[in-house]
Amino acid sequence: MYIEKRSYQVDFPLEPSPKVKSRQSESPPDLTLLTSLTLFTTVIMMIAISNFPKSKLENHPMCGVTTGGQEECDFDCTVASCADGLRPLILNLPCMQDCFLTEAEKCMATLLDDVIANGVCNLTTPSGLVFSAGLYPVSDKCEFEFESYIIANGTCSSETEELLLTDSCVKAVFEQHFIVLETIRELIASSCSGIVGDKYFFFKQSFSQKKLDPDNFKARYINDQTRLAPTEYVLEEFNIKSKLDYNNTRHRYPWLCSLRSTGPSPAHRCAVNLLSVPPGPTVVVGAAHCTYLCKDGAREVPVCCCSDSTDDCKQSNPKCGDNPGVVEMTGADSTILCGEWDTSMADSVASGERYNVILQIIDIIRHPDFDPAEGPISGNDIVVFKIDDKIIQNNQANTLQLWPACLPSQAVPKHETGIHTGWSEPPPFPFIQSQASGFSTTYDDFYKQWHYKMDIFETCEDPKSSGYCSGPLQFPSNSSYPAGIVCAKDVSRQSCFSTGDSGSPLMVAAYVDSHRYQIEGILSFVKGCDRFEFGALNKNKTNWVLRQQTDNPTVYTKLSCFLPWIAAQYQMKYDAPVDQVCLIGSGDPQDEEKQPCRNTISNTLEFLDNLEIECKFPFFYKGKRYDECILLDEDDFLYPIFRCPIRDIETKIGGINNFEFTSLVDGICLSNSSDNLSALDPSKDCSKFTKRFPFSQCKNNCPGVRAFGIIGGGAVLASVGTLSVLTPFLPVLGIGAVGAAGVGGSMMIAQTMCSAPFFCNIPSGKCCTVTFSINGFVCPDTC
């Protein structure tokens, strides 16, 4: 809610009273004396306040308590991300026993029971060739067809096989999300008869129309690594789509709120997090890089107007105006919405949200060491939002069950896994219509909150192995990561967080209670994805898939490193030992200079060719010259992958390779089909097996690769303009930074006297005295 501001008018009588007349006849007061007295009084007051004992930033009694939804059935499973050298699989099978509860899913429940009781068949040849994942206990009772490894009688019961052969079971299997689907497919292939195994294998081939050898078990899994939130498959001709129960996240994590734009059509920008609610101060934190906007004057314009990448639209988009630039967000630009689950324009009734609480922003305090010119890669990517919290005072936060998250502790063992939750920004609907129309009917799901299980790592580092599970990279990069961060990866490696996800929490079991959550980190950046492709699975364009994948770490600002600073912004204290990770980064800042820029394996053909070769700079793309890796866009959708060409092309500009726009899902013919490194020839017609993609993914030490998450991934914050100036004064008093708007009276002071620690400049340029409010020392809006 806004603080209501009122103006009052005083009506004086036409004839002044004698008392007034007598005062008019007196000599004017000594303004210098009045000013000195006011200054002296202010100094005494502020010194007295600064000597008050500071309260501690502590856990709320109900911190980290979930208030709805539930975790996914596989969150308690152990996952091997490259289990069989090709895909992630669940290792501890009993953890899935609560995943299959419907009648249609009974086939999977009985399959699971059979394998847990009897194991799987031994599909290892005498020569050591393995036709299974080799992860599960093996039975010696399987029978095989003559001179083959096709199972005749396996560990599946006849009842299970009968159920698995029904169309309803096939549909139920392919509606499972990725890890469960792939684990079930592995169990079918290694424990059931060839008749059942072939039904599921050829069904998969039927909707993807891949020309693979059905006798080659290894080939059955190439290019199957798909992951999508909200949906992995949309198979229109079979009436199948991946099923995710979004109700599992509705109101589950009450501390997660949405930072939204203002205006008639507010939109989600980033996630923010509650660390404290009344009766204490309302503490809200997020990612600092989320608090920069692209504007033309006072008008917010599309992000592409401020981009220096391939999505730069300054010249082509009339909405950009005359002089777009990156500026700091103010409280007038955004609000914070708590209770959000569906970030679309649907109201709370339509979305089933129990409450929506709008918190107006009073001030935005970025960490003083965050460098907007460098972006998140420089670290310290954290911001505090001072808010008007009257709407959740007087026990309203408790009534709504608007609980904050628990604070992290450095005094407990490191967690190996955690949960990420948040919202991604949906792809533009025109992009969906042109590139993956099958997702049009499920487009609303893109707006819904989802959660992921994450592997947490001791050290942040570049990938040492290929995202395609092809083994160690020959030339791994070793780019740098800042201090004060924690890194994690989706356990399946089949997710890639991008625009809208920034600020999302990485949560772990709280040290105060394992059934509660504490925030370990706040999402800052990722150095691009390995794979992010929409497209049709078949020529008739009736079956669709989104492939996204990354082995790059997702980087979170480590919250425990910044709790003392956060507490200081609310005139509180937080005492904790200093963790070395808060002080020391990782990787090599000079890695770009020590080894050449190469591609990393990012598609099936590169996987088969095992290609890690140098990028070819410079090059032209759409008529513009580039000397670094770039982000490619299609129908106003920016793919979060940094790419470069690794082959020459026959088309040139001044002898330099020139790549015109081409669909990112199609390749270009090799000029010499027998040489997979020969130049590309757009004029040739050839089969898809002799085509190659014109661009490949860059390694992290390549020029142009940066922390993805800056203004939606497009604009580099090199032109930040400060909208208002508040002279820093708190170090003088030993108190944290201040806000920009407060309540209570203030006095305007001459500009020559406007200096710290007692005065500040407001946006209009006037000099005012600093005032004190429930949010601490602040600079008023007016005086």
KOLPA-144298 format. One line per field, with one value per residue (C-alpha): residue in one letter; x, y, z. Coordinates in steps of 0.05 Angstrom, whole numbers. Layout:
% residues N
r c(A|...);
east c(X|...);
north c(Y|...);
up c(Z|...);
***
This chain:
% residues 783
r c(M|Y|I|E|K|R|S|Y|Q|V|D|F|P|L|E|P|S|P|K|V|K|S|R|Q|S|E|S|P|P|D|L|T|L|L|T|S|L|T|L|F|T|T|V|I|M|M|I|A|I|S|N|F|P|K|S|K|L|E|N|H|P|M|C|G|V|T|T|G|G|Q|E|E|C|D|F|D|C|T|V|A|S|C|A|D|G|L|R|P|L|I|L|N|L|P|C|M|Q|D|C|F|L|T|E|A|E|K|C|M|A|T|L|L|D|D|V|I|A|N|G|V|C|N|L|T|T|P|S|G|L|V|F|S|A|G|L|Y|P|V|S|D|K|C|E|F|E|F|E|S|Y|I|I|A|N|G|T|C|S|S|E|T|E|E|L|L|L|T|D|S|C|V|K|A|V|F|E|Q|H|F|I|V|L|E|T|I|R|E|L|I|A|S|S|C|S|G|I|V|G|D|K|Y|F|F|F|K|Q|S|F|S|Q|K|K|L|D|P|D|N|F|K|A|R|Y|I|N|D|Q|T|R|L|A|P|T|E|Y|V|L|E|E|F|N|I|K|S|K|L|D|Y|N|N|T|R|H|R|Y|P|W|L|C|S|L|R|S|T|G|P|S|P|A|H|R|C|A|V|N|L|L|S|V|P|P|G|P|T|V|V|V|G|A|A|H|C|T|Y|L|C|K|D|G|A|R|E|V|P|V|C|C|C|S|D|S|T|D|D|C|K|Q|S|N|P|K|C|G|D|N|P|G|V|V|E|M|T|G|A|D|S|T|I|L|C|G|E|W|D|T|S|M|A|D|S|V|A|S|G|E|R|Y|N|V|I|L|Q|I|I|D|I|I|R|H|P|D|F|D|P|A|E|G|P|I|S|G|N|D|I|V|V|F|K|I|D|D|K|I|I|Q|N|N|Q|A|N|T|L|Q|L|W|P|A|C|L|P|S|Q|A|V|P|K|H|E|T|G|I|H|T|G|W|S|E|P|P|P|F|P|F|I|Q|S|Q|A|S|G|F|S|T|T|Y|D|D|F|Y|K|Q|W|H|Y|K|M|D|I|F|E|T|C|E|D|P|K|S|S|G|Y|C|S|G|P|L|Q|F|P|S|N|S|S|Y|P|A|G|I|V|C|A|K|D|V|S|R|Q|S|C|F|S|T|G|D|S|G|S|P|L|M|V|A|A|Y|V|D|S|H|R|Y|Q|I|E|G|I|L|S|F|V|K|G|C|D|R|F|E|F|G|A|L|N|K|N|K|T|N|W|V|L|R|Q|Q|T|D|N|P|T|V|Y|T|K|L|S|C|F|L|P|W|I|A|A|Q|Y|Q|M|K|Y|D|A|P|V|D|Q|V|C|L|I|G|S|G|D|P|Q|D|E|E|K|Q|P|C|R|N|T|I|S|N|T|L|E|F|L|D|N|L|E|I|E|C|K|F|P|F|F|Y|K|G|K|R|Y|D|E|C|I|L|L|D|E|D|D|F|L|Y|P|I|F|R|C|P|I|R|D|I|E|T|K|I|G|G|I|N|N|F|E|F|T|S|L|V|D|G|I|C|L|S|N|S|S|D|N|L|S|A|L|D|P|S|K|D|C|S|K|F|T|K|R|F|P|F|S|Q|C|K|N|N|C|P|G|V|R|A|F|G|I|I|G|G|G|A|V|L|A|S|V|G|T|L|S|V|L|T|P|F|L|P|V|L|G|I|G|A|V|G|A|A|G|V|G|G|S|M|M|I|A|Q|T|M|C|S|A|P|F|F|C|N|I|P|S|G|K|C|C|T|V|T|F|S|I|N|G|F|V|C|P|D|T|C);
east c(0|23|35|-22|4|-41|-34|-67|-90|-92|-142|-116|-164|-164|-142|-84|-94|-56|-12|7|17|63|104|108|138|192|260|267|297|369|365|437|421|359|397|452|402|367|433|455|390|395|466|447|387|426|484|435|400|466|484|420|433|421|372|394|371|341|296|222|187|152|210|216|149|114|40|15|32|82|150|155|154|225|256|279|312|386|400|462|464|502|481|491|536|477|423|403|371|345|390|349|286|243|240|192|140|97|100|48|-20|-72|-102|-67|0|-10|33|93|79|79|141|177|156|181|250|259|242|277|329|341|371|445|455|531|564|625|667|644|594|537|466|438|454|488|461|413|419|423|383|412|343|329|321|342|323|372|441|418|409|335|298|249|231|255|242|175|115|64|14|63|76|2|-8|52|26|-39|-45|-66|-1|40|6|17|91|105|67|119|171|240|278|220|205|277|283|219|243|309|273|227|287|328|275|216|210|231|158|147|214|202|133|163|224|185|132|188|212|142|134|205|214|288|322|359|377|325|377|425|408|458|427|360|381|421|390|337|361|301|275|222|187|129|123|172|130|68|46|-16|-29|-27|-61|-1|36|85|46|72|27|35|-10|50|81|20|33|86|142|108|173|181|151|150|183|135|131|79|26|-37|-4|45|94|141|213|251|241|252|253|226|276|235|163|128|130|203|225|203|268|265|326|338|390|420|424|347|343|365|317|319|287|279|274|221|189|208|223|238|303|328|331|390|424|492|481|446|378|395|331|346|341|284|236|198|183|256|248|305|356|346|394|401|381|371|302|265|206|159|179|162|122|130|73|71|25|39|38|15|51|3|-52|-100|-128|-122|-191|-176|-107|-130|-83|-106|-81|-43|-6|23|82|101|176|204|277|324|393|443|506|559|608|561|589|533|583|610|544|535|602|635|598|561|497|449|399|353|283|256|180|117|93|31|-12|22|29|-18|-12|-35|28|11|-62|-41|15|63|124|196|250|299|368|427|479|553|560|527|553|549|487|496|426|374|311|306|239|216|188|217|196|153|179|141|76|92|155|113|64|119|169|131|56|41|57|4|-49|-4|25|-7|35|98|74|68|118|158|213|274|320|392|461|503|578|636|670|644|680|669|646|701|658|610|537|524|556|611|666|719|728|795|802|761|759|775|740|734|677|672|675|612|574|549|538|487|460|393|403|380|422|361|342|371|349|344|304|255|291|340|332|302|324|367|338|363|336|340|389|333|287|298|225|235|275|332|357|428|434|398|403|452|474|492|544|495|462|486|420|355|314|240|217|176|193|163|154|79|91|42|92|135|191|233|304|342|405|465|526|545|535|478|510|476|497|513|465|505|563|517|474|516|507|433|422|458|408|355|399|407|467|483|544|573|642|671|670|730|683|658|728|759|734|752|777|828|812|867|842|818|889|920|882|844|769|738|669|640|598|527|490|486|530|585|576|586|644|674|690|725|757|774|720|728|731|714|649|587|517|458|506|539|611|627|694|665|612|541|470|423|351|292|224|243|265|337|368|410|470|534|554|608|621|671|670|680|622|623|587|635|638|708|735|703|652|582|523|454|395|379|333|370|340|364|435|474|505|579|615|650|606|666|700|660|703|695|663|588|553|483|471|476|419|434|406|400|454|506|483|518|495|529|541|566|567|626|667|665|734|713|706|635|613|587|541|472|419|436|372|342|409|414|440|507|502|554|509|476|450|436|365|376|435|439|505|530|536|526|599|609|558|574|505|488|465|399|334|309|239|215|160|161|182|245|278|306|378|420|461|527|509|485|537|540|524|460|436|421|400|330|315|294|363|340|380|341|356|358|298|286|231|215|261|319|352|324|325|254|217|205|222);
north c(0|71|119|170|240|299|374|421|493|544|602|666|722|784|828|800|796|844|786|777|851|856|799|834|895|853|843|779|719|699|645|625|612|572|531|518|498|451|421|412|379|332|314|298|257|217|203|180|134|107|87|46|-29|-59|-116|-179|-206|-272|-327|-316|-369|-396|-388|-438|-471|-491|-472|-513|-560|-616|-639|-681|-756|-763|-708|-762|-802|-806|-789|-805|-750|-793|-860|-903|-854|-823|-797|-787|-846|-857|-903|-920|-949|-955|-879|-880|-924|-863|-837|-883|-875|-875|-936|-918|-917|-986|-1016|-976|-993|-1068|-1061|-1026|-1080|-1134|-1103|-1087|-1160|-1195|-1147|-1138|-1183|-1187|-1153|-1155|-1195|-1239|-1187|-1134|-1097|-1072|-1064|-1036|-982|-1032|-997|-1046|-1116|-1170|-1235|-1299|-1327|-1289|-1327|-1298|-1311|-1357|-1326|-1257|-1210|-1201|-1221|-1279|-1286|-1231|-1209|-1175|-1216|-1235|-1189|-1130|-1145|-1149|-1081|-1050|-1070|-1030|-963|-930|-951|-926|-859|-857|-874|-819|-768|-776|-722|-736|-772|-818|-831|-850|-894|-932|-940|-969|-1018|-1041|-1051|-1090|-1132|-1145|-1187|-1162|-1154|-1103|-1069|-1061|-1031|-974|-965|-962|-917|-868|-874|-864|-795|-772|-808|-821|-869|-912|-986|-1020|-1074|-1022|-1011|-954|-917|-920|-866|-817|-748|-766|-716|-671|-630|-577|-537|-532|-589|-637|-669|-648|-707|-682|-745|-789|-739|-742|-687|-689|-682|-636|-622|-547|-548|-576|-506|-464|-428|-479|-428|-366|-326|-326|-262|-232|-166|-138|-78|-25|1|-27|-93|-111|-166|-210|-186|-228|-266|-234|-267|-251|-260|-225|-200|-159|-151|-145|-105|-133|-155|-168|-188|-203|-199|-130|-140|-144|-70|-40|-21|1|69|125|184|167|113|40|8|-64|-94|-103|-27|-27|-90|-93|-164|-194|-176|-101|-69|5|19|-28|-20|46|33|46|121|170|155|89|72|30|64|45|21|62|46|78|27|-37|-69|-135|-185|-241|-300|-305|-372|-356|-294|-285|-233|-283|-256|-294|-325|-354|-379|-406|-363|-356|-285|-232|-180|-119|-87|-18|-5|54|45|-1|-11|-47|-75|-20|-68|-91|-65|-53|-43|-113|-145|-207|-236|-186|-214|-179|-188|-174|-119|-100|-73|-26|-31|-1|-60|-31|-82|-141|-108|-120|-196|-196|-234|-289|-290|-301|-349|-304|-335|-315|-366|-387|-354|-397|-420|-431|-475|-537|-589|-571|-594|-638|-624|-569|-542|-485|-452|-393|-369|-365|-312|-346|-344|-293|-323|-307|-348|-406|-400|-400|-449|-496|-486|-550|-513|-460|-499|-505|-434|-413|-464|-425|-373|-421|-431|-495|-527|-569|-613|-588|-618|-568|-564|-547|-506|-465|-486|-496|-564|-616|-664|-658|-645|-703|-752|-766|-766|-715|-654|-652|-577|-556|-481|-452|-385|-346|-341|-287|-295|-302|-351|-422|-465|-519|-559|-591|-664|-684|-630|-620|-550|-483|-422|-356|-291|-286|-337|-287|-277|-346|-382|-443|-475|-530|-563|-513|-526|-509|-562|-609|-600|-526|-489|-439|-400|-419|-372|-325|-338|-292|-319|-377|-373|-397|-463|-523|-534|-496|-516|-514|-554|-607|-681|-703|-676|-669|-623|-658|-677|-626|-622|-570|-591|-553|-576|-548|-573|-502|-487|-444|-390|-363|-306|-341|-309|-323|-280|-219|-226|-175|-124|-139|-132|-65|-37|-45|-20|-91|-136|-207|-240|-299|-328|-309|-366|-367|-377|-306|-279|-322|-335|-394|-406|-366|-294|-300|-365|-329|-308|-376|-420|-408|-404|-471|-499|-549|-608|-584|-628|-700|-693|-660|-715|-768|-730|-713|-642|-590|-542|-468|-417|-377|-302|-254|-269|-234|-251|-217|-167|-146|-164|-199|-215|-254|-306|-283|-298|-316|-295|-321|-286|-241|-300|-297|-366|-368|-401|-365|-390|-384|-415|-473|-483|-435|-420|-408|-341|-284|-209|-183|-253|-261|-315|-288|-325|-302|-319|-392|-432|-457|-526|-535|-547|-528|-578|-593|-575|-642|-695|-740|-685|-664|-601|-577|-510|-503|-490|-460|-469|-545|-593|-655|-703|-681|-731|-691|-624|-588|-532|-467|-447|-486|-471|-431|-451|-404|-374|-348|-274|-250|-303|-269|-279|-291|-254|-181|-145|-208|-230|-177|-110|-98|-48|0|61|62|131|148|175|203|215|202|222|161|178|115|94|156|131|57|43|9|45|84|87|141|156|161|187|245|318|345|411|440|464|509|470|495|459|394|344|279|255|294|319|289|308|287|271|343|367|400|387|359|333|259|232|171|120|48|30|68|133|155|212|241|249|324|377);
up c(0|-13|45|38|31|47|41|89|77|133|127|160|180|136|194|234|309|355|374|302|292|351|323|256|290|322|289|248|283|275|221|233|306|289|239|289|343|294|273|345|363|303|321|393|370|318|366|418|369|343|414|423|427|359|353|318|251|273|248|252|295|233|184|127|140|75|70|12|-45|-38|-62|-125|-114|-140|-96|-47|-103|-118|-191|-232|-285|-336|-309|-371|-407|-441|-394|-321|-285|-214|-174|-112|-144|-80|-77|-137|-104|-87|-158|-189|-155|-211|-245|-311|-274|-243|-298|-274|-201|-215|-260|-203|-153|-201|-210|-136|-120|-178|-208|-282|-336|-348|-416|-416|-471|-459|-494|-444|-488|-443|-471|-406|-355|-309|-247|-217|-185|-238|-241|-270|-286|-350|-416|-483|-555|-593|-600|-581|-522|-536|-473|-481|-407|-361|-290|-308|-287|-339|-305|-312|-385|-400|-368|-402|-471|-463|-498|-433|-400|-459|-452|-377|-385|-435|-393|-337|-330|-356|-301|-284|-358|-375|-313|-331|-403|-378|-332|-389|-436|-385|-350|-397|-460|-528|-547|-492|-502|-576|-565|-525|-568|-633|-602|-586|-658|-686|-657|-671|-737|-725|-773|-723|-723|-677|-660|-632|-559|-553|-612|-577|-529|-571|-572|-520|-469|-464|-406|-405|-354|-362|-413|-444|-498|-535|-580|-613|-655|-592|-545|-499|-463|-405|-341|-285|-226|-217|-156|-120|-118|-104|-38|-20|-10|19|24|-52|-83|-152|-169|-221|-266|-253|-301|-332|-352|-296|-314|-273|-274|-222|-158|-89|-20|49|106|160|169|223|282|261|200|133|100|25|-16|-89|-144|-156|-231|-232|-212|-278|-334|-405|-413|-463|-416|-364|-408|-401|-469|-492|-467|-538|-544|-496|-522|-554|-579|-639|-611|-614|-639|-630|-704|-721|-663|-659|-586|-570|-578|-590|-535|-498|-442|-380|-315|-243|-223|-171|-127|-178|-231|-193|-138|-100|-104|-52|-56|-131|-166|-237|-264|-322|-322|-290|-225|-159|-166|-235|-213|-147|-107|-34|-28|-66|-25|-61|-25|-48|-54|-14|-30|-68|-37|-81|-50|-55|-88|-143|-209|-259|-315|-305|-284|-240|-261|-214|-153|-97|-137|-80|-65|-7|-19|34|31|60|101|134|98|134|202|261|255|182|160|210|188|116|136|99|131|114|97|151|151|130|179|166|227|197|147|74|37|-25|-53|-50|-83|-133|-145|-187|-253|-322|-372|-425|-497|-540|-564|-637|-629|-602|-660|-713|-683|-638|-647|-609|-545|-559|-521|-460|-464|-398|-362|-378|-327|-269|-214|-214|-171|-185|-145|-150|-138|-97|-109|-63|-117|-176|-239|-314|-338|-343|-383|-441|-429|-476|-427|-477|-424|-404|-449|-484|-475|-414|-398|-330|-329|-265|-214|-161|-86|-44|-88|-87|-149|-166|-224|-238|-219|-289|-323|-366|-344|-362|-321|-358|-358|-301|-257|-229|-154|-145|-81|-75|-12|34|96|153|210|260|232|172|152|141|87|92|33|14|-45|-92|-167|-200|-267|-313|-368|-421|-435|-475|-511|-517|-577|-594|-653|-686|-677|-743|-813|-805|-745|-700|-645|-609|-559|-523|-511|-458|-424|-390|-352|-336|-262|-240|-197|-134|-89|-23|26|90|63|61|123|163|107|100|175|175|125|179|236|261|270|249|278|242|228|160|110|63|4|19|6|-48|-119|-164|-234|-273|-295|-348|-378|-441|-455|-439|-487|-552|-556|-575|-581|-532|-555|-560|-611|-632|-693|-652|-601|-655|-687|-618|-641|-598|-647|-649|-664|-728|-716|-744|-780|-805|-782|-815|-845|-779|-762|-697|-664|-607|-589|-596|-574|-631|-634|-673|-676|-617|-574|-550|-544|-479|-513|-533|-602|-654|-723|-725|-801|-859|-905|-980|-973|-957|-945|-961|-952|-883|-869|-877|-844|-864|-820|-818|-774|-712|-720|-792|-817|-879|-928|-924|-988|-983|-951|-936|-895|-834|-826|-898|-911|-910|-976|-971|-1046|-1041|-1031|-989|-939|-867|-848|-887|-859|-801|-756|-774|-701|-641|-567|-541|-481|-421|-434|-503|-518|-512|-462|-400|-341|-370|-331|-345|-363|-391|-419|-472|-448|-418|-360|-385|-390|-322|-304|-232|-224|-154|-109|-35|-3|36|110|150|155|198|248|239|209|143|80|78|41|-5|22|93|138|186|181|148|135|71|78|34|-18|12|76|41|64|102|152|167|99|32|-39|-60|-134|-148|-126|-61|2|61|130|138|177|219|205|222|164|193|171|104|55|48|-18|-6|45);
***
